[in-house]
């Protein structure tokens, strides 16, 4: 079966346009804003700064403080349980959580 020359020309033009538009769509960076050149030094400084919370403290510092507080609360709870056991009080949730 022989394809007509005009059909072949039409298909090749259509495929050329499809590939052209596809390559243009891929070539454009969606994060790049027009009129705003890339600043590698500022970008690197932003990444090196790290995460910061609303009050300006680094997130890692706040996480560490929370972890220390959690360990202190855990130790205090264990101490209350041991004191209750030493005096012979029944070990209840009230003794463990100090909600008496």
DOVO-418128 format. One record per residue (C-alpha): chain; z, y, x. Coordinates in Angstrom, 1 decimal. Layout:
# residues N
[lomi A,[Z,Y,X]]
...
This chain:
# residues 100
[lomi A,[0.0,0.0,0.0]]
[lomi A,[-1.0,3.3,1.4]]
[lomi A,[1.0,6.5,1.0]]
[lomi A,[-1.0,9.6,0.5]]
[lomi A,[-1.0,12.2,3.2]]
[lomi A,[0.3,14.9,0.9]]
[lomi A,[3.2,12.7,-0.2]]
[lomi A,[4.0,11.9,3.4]]
[lomi A,[3.9,15.6,4.3]]
[lomi A,[6.2,16.4,1.4]]
[lomi A,[8.7,13.7,2.3]]
[lomi A,[8.8,14.8,6.0]]
[lomi A,[9.3,18.4,5.0]]
[lomi A,[12.1,17.4,2.6]]
[lomi A,[13.8,15.3,5.2]]
[lomi A,[13.5,18.1,7.8]]
[lomi A,[15.2,20.5,5.4]]
[lomi A,[18.0,18.1,4.6]]
[lomi A,[18.7,17.5,8.3]]
[lomi A,[18.5,21.2,9.1]]
[lomi A,[21.0,22.2,6.4]]
[lomi A,[23.3,19.3,7.3]]
[lomi A,[23.3,20.3,11.0]]
[lomi A,[24.1,24.0,10.0]]
[lomi A,[26.9,22.9,7.8]]
[lomi A,[28.4,20.8,10.6]]
[lomi A,[28.0,23.5,13.2]]
[lomi A,[30.1,26.1,11.4]]
[lomi A,[33.8,26.0,12.1]]
[lomi A,[35.7,26.6,8.8]]
[lomi A,[38.7,27.9,10.7]]
[lomi A,[36.8,30.6,12.5]]
[lomi A,[36.8,33.9,10.7]]
[lomi A,[33.9,36.2,11.1]]
[lomi A,[34.6,39.2,13.4]]
[lomi A,[37.6,37.6,14.9]]
[lomi A,[37.0,36.2,18.4]]
[lomi A,[38.9,33.2,19.7]]
[lomi A,[41.9,34.1,21.9]]
[lomi A,[42.8,30.9,23.9]]
[lomi A,[45.8,32.6,25.6]]
[lomi A,[47.4,33.7,22.3]]
[lomi A,[46.7,30.3,20.8]]
[lomi A,[48.4,28.5,23.7]]
[lomi A,[51.4,30.9,23.4]]
[lomi A,[51.7,30.1,19.7]]
[lomi A,[51.7,26.4,20.4]]
[lomi A,[54.3,26.7,23.2]]
[lomi A,[56.6,28.9,21.1]]
[lomi A,[57.5,25.9,18.9]]
[lomi A,[58.6,25.8,15.4]]
[lomi A,[61.0,28.5,14.3]]
[lomi A,[63.0,28.9,11.1]]
[lomi A,[63.2,32.0,8.9]]
[lomi A,[66.1,33.3,10.8]]
[lomi A,[64.3,32.9,14.1]]
[lomi A,[66.2,29.9,15.5]]
[lomi A,[64.2,27.0,16.8]]
[lomi A,[64.1,24.1,14.4]]
[lomi A,[65.1,21.7,17.1]]
[lomi A,[68.4,23.7,17.6]]
[lomi A,[69.2,23.6,13.9]]
[lomi A,[68.5,19.9,13.7]]
[lomi A,[70.8,19.3,16.7]]
[lomi A,[73.6,21.3,15.0]]
[lomi A,[73.1,19.3,11.8]]
[lomi A,[73.3,16.0,13.7]]
[lomi A,[76.5,17.2,15.5]]
[lomi A,[78.1,18.2,12.2]]
[lomi A,[77.1,14.9,10.7]]
[lomi A,[78.8,13.0,13.5]]
[lomi A,[81.9,15.1,13.2]]
[lomi A,[82.1,14.4,9.5]]
[lomi A,[81.6,10.7,10.1]]
[lomi A,[84.4,10.7,12.7]]
[lomi A,[86.8,12.7,10.4]]
[lomi A,[86.1,10.2,7.6]]
[lomi A,[86.8,7.2,9.9]]
[lomi A,[90.0,9.0,11.0]]
[lomi A,[91.2,9.4,7.4]]
[lomi A,[90.5,5.7,6.7]]
[lomi A,[92.4,4.7,9.8]]
[lomi A,[95.4,6.9,8.8]]
[lomi A,[95.4,5.5,5.3]]
[lomi A,[95.4,2.0,6.7]]
[lomi A,[98.2,2.8,9.1]]
[lomi A,[100.6,4.0,6.4]]
[lomi A,[99.7,1.1,4.2]]
[lomi A,[97.8,3.1,1.5]]
[lomi A,[95.1,1.2,-0.3]]
[lomi A,[91.7,1.9,1.0]]
[lomi A,[89.9,3.5,-1.8]]
[lomi A,[87.0,5.9,-2.0]]
[lomi A,[89.5,8.7,-2.6]]
[lomi A,[91.2,8.0,0.7]]
[lomi A,[87.9,7.8,2.5]]
[lomi A,[86.5,10.9,1.1]]
[lomi A,[89.7,12.9,0.9]]
[lomi A,[89.1,13.7,-2.8]]
[lomi A,[92.7,13.2,-4.0]]
